[in-house]
Amino acid sequence: MIKDKAIIEVDRLNKSFGQNHVLRDFSLQLSEGENLVILGKSGSGKSVLIKCIIRLIEPDSGTISILDQDISLLDQDEMDLLRADVGFLFQSNALYDSMTIRQNLEFPLRRHWTKEERELKAESAVKEALEDVGLLHTIDMMPAELSGGMRKRIALARTIILKPKVILYDEPTTGLDPITGREISELMNRIQEKYNTASIIISHDMNCIRMTANRIIMLIEGKNYAEGTFENLIKNQDPKVGDFFEGL
């Protein structure tokens, strides 16, 4: 169930690249335990928004708070510590080809856990994450030995191994066949239920959106143009909204 506690708050965010105004007073609030989908056309600013949230891009104005912390006030060490609570599933998966699956999952532990913590808990943490995605048997395999859907699951296992409070999904089903895409969407829902994660999902896949979204924000012309549930928005008579749901 969605709770009222805000995990992420974006307030009147603006970002331009030259004359290209990508975000215009864009605001959102992500609640505890909520799956929030950002839906917009290619080039509408969805990826820019995500990169601003994890502070890979600095906005021109506006504020972003994560877990009650204004990220503009954090130094690099403080921001790195906060990022341990924010998992990011890359569209490309970003697995290290030269590492085994075990080593890929241990990588964030080396960054955020002490040596003593790793010696005590790393093995069980890796196995739990792999069990969560149904791929424990791949623990000593290489990424190249896995299918595209399996690599996506491994990337998700690495994302959840630190048990983040927030997960940012960048096009989680792009490049996958419909059946595998559905399996990933179901897995995202199971992760939400098990860990009560709050998630922002960037996606063009309407099947994924229908399955995972508790709420959708339409990013149009740089603004939070409309928001609501899938059922609300599919009935919206505004043509700018309706274009996304045409044929459904």
Secondary structure, 3 states (H helix, E strand, C coil): CCCCCEEEEEEEEEEEECCEEEEEEEEEEEECCCEEEEECCCCCCHHHHHHHHCCCCCCCEEEEEECCEEHHHCCHHHHHHHHCCEEEECCCCCCCCCCCHHHHHHHHHHHHCCHHHHHHHHHHHHHHHHHHCCCHHHCCCCHHHCCHHHHHHHHHHHHHCCCCCEEEEECCCCCCCHHHHHHHHHHHHHHHHHHCCEEEEECCCHHHHHHHCCEEEEEECCEEEEEECHHHHHCCCCHHHHHHHCCC
